[in-house]
């Protein structure tokens, strides 16, 4: 208590002293401010050192940031537009980075030049700029924000001394980049002279642009290549429009479209001919000398020395073409006999024995029927006249051995299955003479009587069981017979039941085939189907409930033979009374009569009804 009273007394004494000094004003008041201030402010803020409300607001630390940007309006503008360092910073509280009251010469905006991330400003450092020193751009006594942004602002001197001297404007970045000043990326396609797709793209700028102002460069081919044309080219005989024939991909490549730009389209071998072959140098300028367009004008010498010597006239194009002089391009399809397949490979004189023109050819007129040329082939290697003279009915000019005769369409007998693979002479026997005069029978038995293994027992309608696909595996539907195949019978081979081709001799009863399999040895009669099915021999499905004696209780487990005694004359029919089977089991010796069921039940003999 004594200590607390002492502290309180001292506190009030101090407050009283401060109040007396403040109210007295003057130098005493300024002295007290210095006593209470944590330290001097920087030189720039010195004039506001006695006006605390310029930077502080009582009891509200958050208001300090607003007071800062009220004075620093350029920073406020950056924050609003989210540009420059302060606008891109996530921390907008000034006091977290800038502190005051550390003395007049204190640096309240310290920057670590090695760690500073320049990408947070509006000027990201790329390429060679990353290696530049800060003071190269940020000059002394200037704010960082006053550093120049444009290339020309820094590099104008280089452009004036070693560059374009201002002729190409101030947007250096259109051609240059930050990696290397000498490497350019100028898009020449935006000019009047494209460099794409040709040799010009590989040429250095200085080879065409001797003056770095790029303003006096010629745009025509002849402007640069006139000397080449005079020394190694056409010597001016083809004019000055080089681009009419040449392109910038390669000087030797000719791009002149003779088909489009002239009235004479180049075809075949003419496309491979050199220009001077037709446009002879001694004839002068090609634009002033008009050449003839007829074949004979250029090839008269060829016709006299190696051709027809003028006998076929001057219309060479009637037979020949520009593709190959030796091959005739005559369109035989325009005649009465179009050439197809192998006929196209035949030489003219093979058919035209007297030539293709002249009086001799007129007398020896060529016949168009196949037999006229190929009768000898038919007599020696063919049908010897037995198939008539209309060769085109079966054969074509494509292949003599291949027949195109459509038996299904041209006759009333459709060829199916194996019949399609059969040779014509297999049915149309040579000894029967001309096929058009001898009519063949259409029944199976007419050709296959020798193949009938049934010896005629099943009649002449082979198609009832057999078809043309496969003779041995007949698709006979056994269900249409008197004995439908069910269960295991469906899997049995025909020969298991039909021992001979006389299929009608096969038995129809179960006992007829399975007499040896009968384990009852005839004791249960011959009607096997009464108990057994074709599904499997071991299972049986006789329903005793269909009789007048229902099997229940202990009777359901008794084997058939226990009640139905076997005999040679067949199974004996047991009596329905209990005593008929259980007389030996009667412990009463008949004292209670023969109606055992009055007291006993079938489920358990020992159980007695109450």
C-alpha positions in Angstrom: 0.0 0.0 0.0 2.8 2.4 0.8 4.5 1.6 -2.5 1.4 2.2 -4.5 0.7 5.5 -2.9 4.2 6.6 -3.7 3.9 5.8 -7.4 0.5 7.6 -7.6 1.9 10.6 -6.0 4.8 10.8 -8.4 2.5 10.3 -11.5 0.3 13.2 -10.4 3.3 15.4 -9.7 4.7 14.7 -13.3 1.3 15.4 -14.9 1.0 18.6 -13.0 4.5 19.7 -14.1 3.7 18.9 -17.8 0.4 20.8 -17.6 2.1 23.8 -16.1 4.7 23.8 -18.9 2.1 23.3 -21.8 -0.2 26.0 -20.6 2.7 28.4 -20.2 3.5 27.9 -24.0 6.6 28.9 -25.8 9.9 27.1 -25.7 8.9 25.1 -22.7 6.2 23.4 -24.7 8.6 22.5 -27.5 11.0 21.1 -24.9 8.3 18.7 -23.6 7.6 17.5 -27.2 11.2 16.5 -27.6 11.1 14.8 -24.3 8.0 12.7 -25.3 8.9 12.1 -29.0 10.6 8.6 -29.7 13.1 10.1 -32.0 13.7 12.7 -34.8 12.0 12.2 -38.2 13.8 12.2 -41.5 14.8 15.5 -43.2 11.9 15.2 -45.6 9.4 15.1 -42.8 11.1 17.6 -40.5 8.7 20.4 -41.3 5.9 18.3 -39.9 7.8 17.2 -36.8 5.6 19.4 -34.5 2.4 18.5 -36.3 1.8 15.0 -35.1 -1.7 15.0 -36.5 -0.3 15.0 -40.0 0.9 11.4 -39.6 -1.0 10.2 -36.4 -4.6 10.0 -35.3 -5.3 9.5 -31.6 -6.3 6.1 -30.6 -6.4 4.7 -34.3 -3.2 3.1 -35.7 -5.0 2.0 -38.9 -5.6 5.6 -39.9 -1.9 6.1 -40.3 -1.8 4.5 -43.8 -4.5 6.8 -45.1 -2.6 9.9 -43.8 0.5 8.6 -45.6 -1.2 8.3 -49.0 -2.9 11.6 -48.5 0.5 13.2 -48.8 2.1 10.7 -51.2 -0.4 11.0 -54.0 1.7 9.3 -56.6 1.8 6.2 -54.3 -2.0 6.4 -53.8 -2.5 6.5 -57.6 -0.3 3.3 -57.9 -2.4 1.5 -55.3 -5.7 2.5 -57.0 -4.5 1.4 -60.4 -2.7 -1.7 -59.0 0.5 -0.7 -60.9 4.2 -0.3 -60.0 5.7 -1.7 -56.8 3.1 -0.4 -54.3 0.1 -1.2 -56.5 1.2 -4.9 -56.9 2.1 -5.4 -53.2 -0.2 -7.5 -51.2 0.7 -5.6 -48.0 -0.8 -2.1 -48.1 0.1 -1.1 -44.5 2.9 1.6 -44.9 4.3 1.2 -41.3 5.2 -2.5 -42.0 7.9 -1.4 -44.5 8.6 2.2 -43.6 9.4 3.4 -40.0 10.1 6.9 -38.7 11.7 8.7 -35.7 15.1 7.2 -36.4 16.9 10.4 -37.0 17.3 13.0 -39.8 19.6 10.9 -42.0 17.7 7.5 -41.5 16.8 5.4 -44.6 13.2 4.6 -44.1 12.8 3.0 -47.5 15.6 0.4 -47.5 16.0 -1.8 -50.6 18.1 -5.0 -50.8 19.4 -4.7 -54.4 20.5 -8.3 -54.6 17.1 -9.8 -53.4 14.8 -7.2 -54.8 12.2 -8.8 -57.2 12.0 -6.4 -60.2 9.0 -8.3 -61.6 6.9 -6.7 -59.0 7.3 -3.4 -60.8 6.0 -2.5 -64.2 9.3 -3.2 -65.8 10.3 -6.9 -65.7 14.1 -7.5 -66.2 14.7 -9.8 -69.2 17.7 -10.9 -71.1 20.8 -8.6 -70.8 18.8 -6.3 -68.4 19.2 -8.9 -65.7 23.0 -8.3 -65.7 22.8 -4.5 -65.7 23.6 -2.5 -62.5 20.7 -0.6 -60.8 22.4 2.8 -61.2 22.6 2.3 -65.0 18.9 3.1 -65.2 18.2 4.6 -61.8 20.2 7.8 -61.8 21.3 9.6 -58.6 19.0 12.1 -57.0 16.0 10.7 -58.9 13.2 8.5 -57.6 13.2 4.9 -58.7 9.8 5.5 -60.3 11.4 8.1 -62.6 13.6 5.6 -64.4 12.9 5.5 -68.2 10.8 2.7 -69.6 11.3 3.0 -73.4 14.2 1.5 -75.2 14.9 4.7 -77.0 15.1 6.6 -73.7 18.3 4.7 -72.8 19.6 3.7 -76.2 19.0 6.8 -78.3 22.7 7.5 -78.4 23.6 4.1 -79.8 20.9 4.5 -82.5 22.3 7.9 -83.5 25.9 6.8 -83.6 25.8 3.2 -84.8 22.2 2.6 -85.7 19.5 4.0 -87.9 19.9 7.6 -86.9 16.2 7.9 -85.9 14.9 7.0 -89.4 13.0 3.9 -88.1 11.3 5.7 -85.2 11.6 5.1 -81.4 10.0 1.6 -81.1 13.2 -0.4 -80.9 11.3 -3.4 -79.5 9.7 -4.0 -82.9 12.9 -5.4 -84.1 15.3 -5.9 -81.2 15.0 -7.8 -77.9 16.6 -7.7 -74.5 18.7 -10.9 -75.0 21.1 -9.5 -77.6 20.9 -6.1 -79.3 22.3 -7.4 -82.6 19.7 -10.1 -82.9 16.5 -8.8 -84.6 13.0 -10.2 -85.0 11.7 -7.8 -87.5 8.6 -9.0 -89.4 9.5 -8.4 -93.0 6.0 -9.5 -94.0 4.6 -6.2 -92.9 6.6 -4.5 -95.5 6.1 -4.4 -99.3 8.7 -7.1 -99.9 7.9 -10.6 -98.4 10.8 -12.8 -97.5 8.8 -16.0 -96.8 9.4 -19.3 -98.5 12.6 -18.4 -100.5 16.3 -17.8 -100.5 15.7 -14.2 -99.4 15.0 -15.4 -95.9 18.6 -16.6 -95.5 20.2 -13.4 -96.8 21.8 -11.0 -94.3 20.1 -7.6 -94.0 23.2 -5.7 -95.0 23.4 -7.6 -98.4 20.3 -5.8 -99.6 20.3 -2.8 -97.2 23.6 -1.2 -97.6 22.3 1.9 -95.9 21.0 1.2 -92.4 18.2 3.6 -93.0 16.5 0.9 -95.1 14.9 3.5 -97.3 16.7 3.2 -100.7 16.5 -0.6 -101.2 15.1 -1.6 -104.7 12.0 -3.8 -104.7 12.3 -5.3 -108.2 14.3 -8.4 -109.1 16.2 -6.7 -111.9 17.1 -3.9 -109.4 19.4 -6.4 -107.6 20.1 -9.1 -110.2 20.6 -7.2 -113.4 24.3 -8.0 -113.4 23.6 -11.8 -113.0 21.2 -11.7 -116.0 23.8 -10.0 -118.2 26.7 -12.3 -117.3 25.0 -15.7 -116.8 21.4 -15.3 -117.8 19.4 -14.2 -120.8 21.3 -11.0 -121.5 18.1 -9.0 -121.4 16.4 -11.1 -124.1 13.6 -12.2 -121.7 12.9 -8.7 -120.5 13.2 -7.2 -117.0 10.3 -9.0 -115.3 12.3 -11.8 -113.8 9.4 -12.8 -111.5 7.5 -14.0 -114.6 9.6 -17.1 -114.7 11.8 -17.2 -111.6 11.0 -17.3 -107.9 12.9 -16.7 -104.7 13.2 -20.4 -103.9 15.9 -21.0 -106.4 17.2 -19.1 -109.4 17.3 -22.2 -111.6 13.7 -23.1 -110.9 11.3 -21.8 -113.5 7.9 -20.8 -112.3 6.5 -19.5 -115.5 3.0 -20.8 -116.2 3.1 -21.4 -120.0 -0.5 -22.9 -119.9 -2.0 -19.8 -118.2 0.1 -17.0 -119.5 0.2 -18.0 -123.2 -2.2 -19.6 -125.7 -0.1 -22.7 -126.0 -0.4 -25.2 -123.2 2.7 -27.4 -122.6 2.0 -31.1 -122.4 4.0 -34.2 -122.0 7.6 -34.0 -123.2 7.1 -30.3 -124.0 7.2 -29.6 -120.3 10.7 -31.0 -120.1 12.0 -29.0 -123.1 14.2 -26.0 -122.4 12.9 -22.6 -123.3 15.7 -22.0 -125.9 14.8 -25.2 -127.7 11.7 -23.5 -129.2 12.6 -19.9 -128.5 15.9 -19.8 -130.4 18.4 -17.1 -129.3 18.9 -16.0 -132.9 15.2 -15.0 -133.1 15.6 -12.2 -130.6 13.3 -11.1 -127.8 10.7 -13.8 -127.0 8.0 -11.2 -126.6 8.5 -9.9 -130.2 8.7 -13.2 -132.1 5.5 -15.3 -132.4 6.2 -19.1 -132.8 3.9 -21.5 -134.8 1.9 -23.9 -132.7 1.4 -26.9 -135.1 3.4 -30.1 -134.5 4.6 -30.3 -138.1 6.2 -26.9 -137.9 8.8 -28.2 -135.4 8.8 -32.0 -136.2 8.8 -32.1 -140.0 12.4 -33.3 -140.0 11.5 -36.1 -137.5 8.7 -37.3 -139.8 10.9 -37.3 -142.8 13.8 -39.2 -141.2 12.1 -41.5 -138.7 8.4 -41.2 -139.4 5.8 -41.6 -142.2 7.7 -39.4 -144.7 4.6 -37.3 -145.2 2.3 -40.2 -146.3 -0.1 -39.6 -143.4 -0.3 -35.8 -143.8 0.6 -33.1 -141.4 -1.9 -33.7 -138.6 0.5 -35.5 -136.3 -1.9 -35.0 -133.3 -4.4 -37.4 -134.8 -2.3 -40.3 -133.6 0.6 -39.0 -131.6 0.8 -36.9 -128.4 3.3 -35.0 -126.5 3.9 -37.8 -124.0 5.7 -40.2 -126.3 6.3 -39.8 -130.0 6.7 -43.6 -130.6 3.3 -44.5 -129.0 0.2 -43.7 -130.9 -2.5 -41.7 -129.0 -5.2 -42.5 -131.6 -8.5 -43.0 -129.9 -9.8 -46.3 -131.3 -13.0 -45.9 -129.2 -14.2 -43.4 -131.7 -14.3 -46.1 -134.3 -16.9 -49.0 -134.6 -14.5 -51.2 -132.6 -13.4 -49.8 -129.2 -10.1 -51.4 -128.0 -10.4 -53.1 -124.6 -7.8 -54.8 -122.3 -5.4 -57.0 -124.4 -6.5 -55.4 -127.6 -4.9 -52.2 -126.4 -1.5 -53.8 -126.3 -1.8 -55.2 -129.9 0.2 -53.4 -132.6 -1.8 -51.7 -135.3 -0.5 -53.9 -138.1 -1.6 -57.1 -136.2 -5.1 -56.4 -137.2 -4.6 -53.8 -140.0 -2.7 -55.9 -142.4 -2.9 -53.3 -145.1 -2.0 -50.3 -142.9 -4.2 -47.7 -141.3 -4.6 -45.4 -144.3 -4.4 -45.3 -148.1 -6.1 -47.4 -150.8 -4.7 -50.7 -149.6 -6.1 -50.3 -146.1 -9.6 -49.5 -147.7 -9.6 -52.8 -149.6 -8.6 -54.9 -146.6 -11.4 -53.9 -144.2 -11.0 -55.4 -140.8 -13.9 -57.6 -139.5 -15.0 -57.0 -135.9 -16.3 -60.4 -134.9 -14.0 -62.3 -132.4 -14.0 -65.5 -134.5 -12.6 -63.6 -137.5 -9.3 -63.3 -135.8 -9.4 -66.1 -133.3 -10.8 -69.1 -135.2 -7.4 -70.8 -135.3 -7.2 -70.4 -131.5 -10.6 -72.1 -131.1 -9.8 -75.0 -133.4 -6.4 -75.8 -131.8 -6.8 -74.9 -128.1 -10.5 -74.1 -127.7 -13.9 -75.7 -128.2 -13.4 -76.8 -131.9 -16.5 -75.0 -132.9 -18.8 -76.9 -130.5 -19.7 -73.7 -128.5 -20.6 -71.7 -131.6 -19.0 -68.5 -133.0 -20.2 -66.0 -130.4 -17.0 -65.9 -128.4 -18.1 -62.7 -126.6 -20.8 -64.7 -124.8 -18.2 -66.2 -122.5 -14.9 -64.6 -123.1 -13.5 -61.0 -123.0 -10.5 -59.2 -124.3 -9.1 -59.1 -120.8 -8.4 -62.8 -120.4 -9.1 -65.6 -122.8 -9.2 -68.3 -120.1 -11.7 -66.6 -117.8 -15.3 -67.1 -118.7 -17.9 -64.4 -117.9 -20.9 -66.4 -119.0 -23.7 -66.0 -116.4 -25.4 -69.3 -116.2 -28.0 -68.1 -113.7 -29.0 -65.2 -115.9 -28.7 -66.7 -119.4 -30.3 -70.1 -118.7 -33.1 -71.5 -116.6 -30.8 -73.6 -114.5 -29.1 -71.8 -111.6 -25.7 -73.0 -110.6 -25.3 -73.5 -106.8 -22.6 -74.9 -104.5 -20.3 -77.4 -106.2 -21.9 -76.8 -109.5 -20.3 -73.4 -109.7 -16.8 -75.0 -109.6 -17.7 -77.6 -112.2 -16.2 -77.2 -115.7 -18.6 -76.7 -118.6 -17.6 -79.9 -120.3 -18.5 -82.0 -117.2 -22.1 -81.5 -117.9 -22.0 -80.4 -121.6 -20.2 -83.6 -122.7 -18.2 -83.3 -126.0 -19.9 -86.3 -127.5 -23.2 -84.6 -127.2 -22.2 -82.0 -129.9 -23.1 -78.3 -130.1 -24.3 -77.0 -126.7 -27.0 -74.9 -128.3 -28.6 -77.9 -130.1 -28.5 -80.4 -127.2 -30.8 -79.7 -124.2 -29.7 -81.2 -120.9 -32.0 -82.6 -118.3 -32.2 -80.7 -115.0 -32.9 -83.5 -112.5 -30.1 -84.6 -110.1 -30.5 -88.3 -111.0 -29.8 -87.5 -114.7 -26.2 -86.8 -113.9 -25.7 -88.6 -110.5 -27.4 -91.9 -111.1 -24.0 -93.7 -110.8 -23.4 -91.9 -107.5 -26.7 -93.2 -105.9 -25.7 -95.5 -103.0 -29.3 -96.1 -102.2 -29.7 -98.2 -105.4 -32.9 -96.4 -106.2 -34.7 -97.4 -103.0 -35.3 -93.8 -102.0 -36.5 -92.6 -105.4 -35.1 -90.1 -107.8 -35.6 -86.9 -105.8 -32.0 -86.6 -104.5 -32.7 -82.9 -103.5 -35.0 -84.1 -100.7 -31.8 -84.9 -98.7 -28.8 -83.7 -100.6 -27.9 -80.3 -101.9 -25.2 -78.8 -104.2 -22.9 -77.6 -101.3 -21.8 -81.0 -100.1 -23.0 -84.4 -101.3 -22.0 -86.5 -98.2 -23.3 -84.3 -95.4 -26.9 -84.1 -96.4 -29.0 -81.5 -94.6 -31.9 -84.0 -94.1 -34.6 -82.9 -91.6 -35.2 -86.0 -89.6 -38.1 -84.4 -87.8 -40.1 -84.7 -91.0 -39.7 -88.5 -90.9 -41.7 -91.0 -88.7 -38.9 -90.9 -86.2 -38.0 -87.4 -84.8 -34.5 -87.1 -83.4 -34.6 -85.9 -79.8 -32.2 -85.9 -76.8 -29.2 -88.1 -77.3 -30.5 -89.3 -80.7 -29.7 -85.9 -82.2 -26.0 -86.5 -81.6 -25.8 -90.1 -83.0 -24.2 -90.6 -86.4 -26.6 -91.8 -89.2 -24.6 -95.1 -89.7 -25.2 -96.1 -86.1 -28.9 -96.7 -86.8 -28.9 -96.9 -90.6 -26.6 -99.8 -91.2 -27.1 -99.7 -95.0 -28.0 -96.9 -97.4 -31.5 -98.4 -97.3 -32.6 -96.0 -94.6 -36.1 -97.3 -94.4 -34.9 -100.6 -92.9 -34.0 -98.9 -89.6 -36.3 -99.9 -86.7 -38.6 -97.4 -85.1 -39.0 -98.9 -81.6 -36.5 -98.4 -78.7 -36.2 -102.1 -78.3 -35.3 -102.5 -81.9 -31.9 -100.8 -81.3 -31.4 -101.1 -77.6 -32.4 -104.7 -76.9 -28.8 -105.5 -75.9 -28.7 -102.5 -73.6 -31.9 -103.7 -71.6 -30.7 -104.4 -68.1 -34.1 -105.8 -67.3 -33.6 -108.5 -69.9 -37.2 -108.0 -71.1 -38.6 -108.4 -67.6 -40.4 -105.0 -67.9 -41.6 -105.5 -71.4 -40.5 -103.7 -74.7 -42.0 -100.3 -74.2 -38.8 -98.7 -72.8 -40.3 -95.2 -73.4 -42.8 -95.9 -70.6 -40.0 -95.1 -68.0 -37.0 -93.9 -70.0 -36.4 -90.8 -72.3 -34.0 -90.1 -75.1 -32.2 -87.5 -73.0 -30.1 -90.1 -71.1 -30.7 -93.8 -70.5 -29.9 -93.8 -66.8 -32.6 -91.3 -65.9 -36.2 -92.3 -66.0 -39.3 -90.2 -65.3 -42.1 -92.7 -64.8 -44.8 -91.0 -62.7 -46.2 -93.6 -60.4 -48.9 -91.1 -59.4 -50.6 -91.8 -62.7 -51.4 -95.3 -61.4 -53.9 -96.2 -58.8 -51.1 -96.7 -56.2 -49.4 -93.5 -55.0 -45.9 -94.0 -53.7 -45.4 -92.2 -50.4 -43.5 -92.7 -47.2 -41.3 -95.7 -47.2 -42.6 -96.8 -50.6 -40.9 -93.8 -52.3 -37.5 -95.3 -51.5 -38.2 -98.9 -52.6 -36.7 -100.1 -55.9 -39.1 -101.1 -58.7 -38.1 -104.8 -58.7 -39.0 -105.2 -55.0 -42.7 -105.0 -56.0 -42.6 -105.7 -59.7 -41.0 -109.1 -59.9 -39.4 -109.8 -63.3 -40.4 -112.8 -65.4 -39.9 -114.0 -69.0 -43.5 -113.2 -69.8 -43.1 -109.6 -68.5 -43.5 -107.9 -65.1 -46.2 -109.2 -62.9 -48.7 -106.7 -61.6 -48.6 -106.7 -57.8 -51.8 -106.3 -55.7 -52.6 -103.0 -54.2 -53.4 -104.3 -50.7 -50.6 -104.0 -48.1 -50.8 -107.7 -47.3 -50.0 -108.6 -50.9 -46.4 -107.6 -50.3 -46.1 -107.7 -46.5 -47.7 -111.0 -45.6 -44.4 -112.2 -44.2 -44.0 -109.0 -42.2 -47.4 -109.5 -40.4 -46.5 -110.1 -36.8 -50.2 -110.5 -36.0 -50.4 -113.6 -38.2 -53.6 -112.4 -39.8 -55.4 -111.9 -36.4 -56.3 -108.3 -37.4 -57.2 -108.9 -41.0 -55.6 -107.8 -44.3 -56.2 -104.0 -44.0 -52.9 -103.1 -42.5 -53.4 -99.4 -43.4 -56.1 -99.2 -40.7 -53.4 -99.0 -38.0 -50.1 -98.6 -39.9 -48.8 -95.8 -42.1 -46.4 -96.0 -45.1 -43.9 -93.6 -43.6 -43.0 -95.9 -40.7 -44.3 -99.4 -40.2 -43.8 -99.4 -36.5 -45.8 -96.2 -36.1 -49.4 -97.1 -35.2 -52.4 -94.8 -35.7 -54.1 -93.8 -32.5 
